[in-house]
């Protein structure tokens, strides 16, 4: 196996943890964690679509137990609104509240600025290629 191929998982993990650490530091003064931001971002960026917890867990790449805890905390902070979805009261529809949209916008600006500063080392074409490669990797994960 190509030695660079062996390094790929470590490089991806280091990038993810590094980004998460930097964002956590940058938003430390806000009333939201990076994990809560991820959930809120998915909800806000996909409006008017609404998701059940099961659908949202799949979308953000976590399990339903982890998501349930995050949703509970977001609901307690009044960042989201839960309502029954159709006839099945066990399935909640999750939408952002006005307060949630506000904290999302504030956090998203910080996250966007961070990504812009980090990705400056790549030109536009390289950024595009990196995104395409990561999409391919992500798409391939479902095969296993």
C-alpha positions, 0 to 999 in steps of 0.5 A: 500500500502506498505510504501516503494512502496510509496517512490519509485517515490520520490527516482527515482526522487531524483536520477535523479535530483541528477545525473543531478545536478552533471553532470551539475556541472562536465560539466559546463566548456564544451559548452553543457548542460545535455539536449543537451548531452542526445540528442547528446548521443542518436544520437552518440550511435545509429550510423549508425541509423539516426532519425527524430525529432519525433523518437528521441523525443520518444527515449529520453522521451520528446515531439517534442517541447522540442526536436525541441528547443534542436535540434535547439541549437545543430544545431546552435552550429554545433554539429549536421547536419540536412538534408532532409530525402527522399522526405519529406523535413519536416522530417530532418535526424539528424547526429552528426558533427565532432565537435559534436562527439568530445564534445560528447566523452569529455562529455561522459567520464565525465558522465561515470566517474561519474556513475562509482563513484556513482555505486561503492556502488553496486556490479556487480550483484546489478548494473545488477539487478538495470538496469533490474528493471529500464528497467522493469519499463520503459517498463511498462510505455508504457502500460499507 
